[in-house]
């Protein structure tokens, strides 16, 4: 990841508090997320996608 990409991703990160008090952290999908996303989506059935 380039410095510019890292800075853009940091800028886009945010957190939100859920109604039950838990905090949800959101960030852009990064190229290095690809293997984990492929594994996760590979486990879904067609009805779940």
Secondary structure by P-SEA (a helix, b strand, c coil): ccaaaaaaaaaacccccccccbbbbbbcccccaaaaaaaaaaacccccc
